[in-house]
């Protein structure tokens, strides 16, 4: 049985998002269900609404940059 991992991808650049989705789709033993958010604000909405196993975060978002993102 293939495990499904819920990923929240916080990325505001569409080409980077497509690239990351492509890389994740190549995993052999794990299936990733990827939800995307283009800003930190939208990401916090997703975290409150659904169960997430892992978050991949761009550290240069329109509404947050660097360590500020984690605070």
C-alpha positions in Angstrom: 0.0 0.0 0.0 1.3 3.5 -0.9 1.4 6.0 1.9 -0.1 9.4 1.3 1.6 12.5 2.8 -0.3 15.8 3.0 2.1 18.6 1.9 1.4 22.3 2.1 3.6 24.1 -0.4 4.0 27.8 0.3 5.4 29.2 -2.9 4.5 32.4 -4.8 6.4 31.6 -8.1 4.4 29.3 -10.4 7.5 27.8 -12.1 9.0 26.9 -8.7 5.7 25.4 -7.7 5.5 23.2 -10.8 9.1 22.1 -10.4 8.6 21.0 -6.8 5.3 19.2 -7.7 7.2 17.4 -10.4 9.9 16.3 -8.1 7.4 15.1 -5.5 5.5 13.1 -8.1 8.6 11.0 -8.9 8.7 9.5 -5.4 8.4 5.7 -5.7 6.9 4.6 -2.3 5.1 7.7 -1.1 2.3 9.6 -2.8 2.2 13.3 -2.0 -1.1 15.3 -1.9 0.1 18.9 -2.4 -1.9 21.9 -1.5 -0.5 25.3 -2.5 -0.6 28.7 -1.0 1.0 31.8 -2.5 1.4 33.7 0.7 1.9 33.2 4.4 -1.6 34.5 5.1 -3.1 31.9 2.8 -0.9 29.2 4.3 -2.2 29.9 7.8 -5.8 29.4 6.5 -4.9 26.0 5.0 -3.2 24.9 8.3 -6.3 25.7 10.3 -8.7 24.0 7.8 -6.9 20.7 7.1 -4.4 18.2 8.5 -0.9 18.8 7.1 2.0 16.3 7.5 4.7 18.7 6.2 5.1 22.2 5.0 7.6 23.4 2.3 8.1 27.1 2.6 9.7 29.7 0.3 11.5 32.2 2.5 10.9 35.1 0.1 7.1 35.4 0.1 5.1 38.6 -0.7 4.0 39.0 2.9 6.9 37.5 4.8 10.7 37.0 4.4 13.4 35.0 6.1 13.1 34.0 9.8 10.1 36.3 10.1 8.1 33.6 8.4 8.6 31.2 11.2 7.9 33.7 14.0 
